[in-house]
Amino acid sequence: MNTTIANIVKSAQYLTVDGTSDTVTLPVGTKAVKLYAIADCWITFGAAPVAVKPGLEKTESKAFFLPAATLTNPIPVPYGTDAAPTKVAAIQDASGGALHVTALE
């Protein structure tokens, strides 16, 4: 694991990635996130996001695919408020693992 990934993982919020959508709440004021996936997963953002693997839902999925062992560049996220903070949701593609989420202000 290189130094950049180690620093991201150390300062990140940890999200379990399995067969059901799980979320982590970002601090108010977060403008972007860096993500590091331990397993292939599908990601989405919003006030009440539900990550769905494409093909399993009845409507079009807004989730994007993040391959395992991938550290993203900063990804802009919708601005949250105290009443409706922005959340990150993730679901596994084929096998479980973890998603590390680092909020950037």
C-alpha positions in Angstrom: 0.0 0.0 0.0 1.6 3.3 -1.0 1.8 6.3 1.3 -1.1 8.2 -0.3 -3.4 5.2 0.1 -2.3 4.6 3.6 -3.0 8.3 4.5 -6.4 8.1 2.9 -7.3 4.9 4.7 -6.1 6.2 8.1 -8.1 9.4 7.9 -11.2 7.9 6.3 -14.6 6.8 7.4 -15.1 3.1 6.9 -18.1 1.6 5.1 -18.8 -2.1 4.9 -19.6 -3.2 1.4 -21.8 -6.2 1.1 -25.1 -7.4 -0.5 -27.2 -4.5 0.9 -26.7 -0.8 0.5 -25.0 0.8 3.4 -24.3 4.5 4.0 -21.9 6.9 5.7 -22.8 10.5 6.5 -20.4 13.2 5.4 -19.6 16.3 7.6 -21.5 19.4 6.6 -19.3 21.5 4.4 -17.8 18.6 2.5 -17.2 19.6 -1.1 -15.6 16.5 -2.4 -14.6 13.0 -1.4 -11.7 10.6 -2.1 -12.7 6.9 -2.2 -10.7 3.8 -1.8 -12.4 0.5 -2.5 -11.2 -2.9 -1.1 -13.8 -4.7 -3.2 -15.5 -3.9 -6.5 -18.6 -1.8 -5.6 -21.3 0.6 -6.8 -21.4 4.1 -5.3 -24.0 6.9 -5.2 -24.4 10.1 -3.3 -27.4 12.1 -1.9 -29.5 13.0 1.2 -31.0 9.5 1.3 -29.0 7.4 -1.3 -29.5 3.7 -1.9 -26.8 2.0 -4.0 -28.2 -0.6 -6.4 -26.2 -2.8 -8.6 -27.4 -2.1 -12.2 -29.6 -4.8 -13.6 -31.2 -5.6 -10.2 -33.4 -2.5 -10.0 -36.7 -1.6 -11.7 -35.5 1.9 -12.5 -32.2 3.2 -13.9 -29.4 3.1 -11.4 -27.4 6.3 -10.7 -24.6 4.4 -9.1 -21.2 4.3 -10.6 -18.8 1.4 -10.5 -15.6 1.6 -8.5 -13.1 -1.3 -9.0 -11.2 -2.8 -6.1 -7.8 -1.3 -5.2 -8.8 2.1 -6.7 -8.1 5.4 -5.1 -10.2 8.1 -6.8 -9.3 11.7 -7.5 -11.5 14.1 -5.6 -15.2 13.6 -6.5 -17.5 16.6 -6.1 -20.5 15.8 -3.9 -23.8 17.6 -3.4 -23.6 20.2 -0.6 -25.3 18.9 2.5 -26.9 20.8 5.4 -27.4 20.1 9.1 -31.0 19.0 8.3 -30.1 17.0 5.2 -26.4 15.9 5.2 -24.9 14.3 2.1 -24.4 10.6 2.4 -22.3 8.1 0.4 -24.0 4.7 -0.3 -22.2 1.6 -1.5 -23.2 -2.0 -2.5 -20.9 -4.9 -3.5 -20.5 -5.9 -7.1 -19.7 -9.6 -6.6 -18.0 -10.0 -3.2 -17.9 -8.0 0.0 -15.2 -5.7 1.4 -14.8 -2.1 2.4 -15.0 1.4 1.1 -12.9 4.1 2.7 -14.4 7.6 2.4 -12.3 10.7 3.0 -14.3 14.0 3.2 -12.6 17.1 1.7 -13.6 20.6 2.5 
